Amino acid sequence: MQKKIHLIAGARPNFMKIAPIVRALQQQDRLAYKIVHTGQHYDREMNDVFFEELGIPQPDIFMAAGGGSHSQQTAKIMVAFEEYCQTEPPDAVLVVGDVNSTLACSIVARKLHIPVAHVEAGLRSGDMCMPEEINRLVTDSITNWFFVTEPSGQQHLLQEGKPASAIHYVGHVMVDNLLYQVKQLAQANTADFETGPLKTSLGNHPYGVITLHRPSNVDNPDVLQRISQALKQIARQLPLIFPAHPRTQNNLKKFNIDLGPDITLIGPQAYMPFLHLWKDATLVLTDSGGLQEETTALGVPCITIRENTERPVTVEEGTNTLAGTDPAQILTAVDTILQGRGKQGRRPHLWDGNAARRIVEILARELHP
């Protein structure tokens, strides 16, 4: 008899992570699944085309449990997911990453005696001011099966007393999806993307891409001003394109920060148009965790504007440089790349596009002893 898994996603990036798992589940007959969208974030880009591009069906259930503070959001997701589990009890719950939906659904599952699988387990920044770090720690404290993306994940979990038999180094589902989308992009009509004409207007000239969204960077006027001054200086020698998160755009206006004429500010982009933009960039400046990994996977130089990273393999083996928020360090990192002395990097072990298949094989074995 098939065992049933609930796959939890709360925001658009979560669907990028569960998509390869769904595709792997579709290729076997031992495990059935339901896609659960908690509604943590509403995203107008998540239409039929979005799921078609990912090669997965629409969610089986949408909870509309988003909005409010972290506590309110987490509580609403817990209540809605508990009701669903009591109506449609699964044999296991699979969560990804470190969003509030990950935390909420893990707690509900374990209180209902349903085992939890955590994909991207064991990542740690050491920064307890990050809500994501709290979500990671709490989720991993009650997880049954840990699927890790890099050596540091294994090390953290072992140091925290997790049994080695429950820790599985499988590679990275985000890289699975990236490689899948790169193939899709080759067949796409990129002229229809907002980023298509923008790239065309640059000709063959080098350019950089910026993303900034972390509260520690964009909610503090002094920090955002310092970062912006560094970006303006970089843009004098390398044109920069900035698909800005609404929160970031609002704060730039609120703090009266002018980015100058050499930075092109555009709205947030769907996955494929954004991939089309950054994959050919000379460098990427970001505070995103996922983009640190994706740039490493495609060999694009990345400068992370944060004081820490929960993804050290991107620095130790990949193309990522952790520059902090000091303008001098950011400028030095950029100059190193522009002078041709940047990291070559390599794709880490098992980042080969087959992580989801490994996860499904392990879960099938664990649920069918």
Beta strands, then each sheet from edge to edge (+ up, - down):
strand 1: 3-9
strand 2: 31-37
strand 3: 61-62
strand 4: 92-96
strand 5: 116-119
strand 6: 145-148
strand 7: 167-169
strand 8: 208-211
strand 9: 240-243
strand 10: 263-266
strand 11: 283-286
strand 12: 302-304
strand 13: 320-322
sheet 1: 3+ 2+ 1+ 4+ 5+ 6+ 7+
sheet 2: 10+ 9+ 8+ 11+ 12+ 13+
end
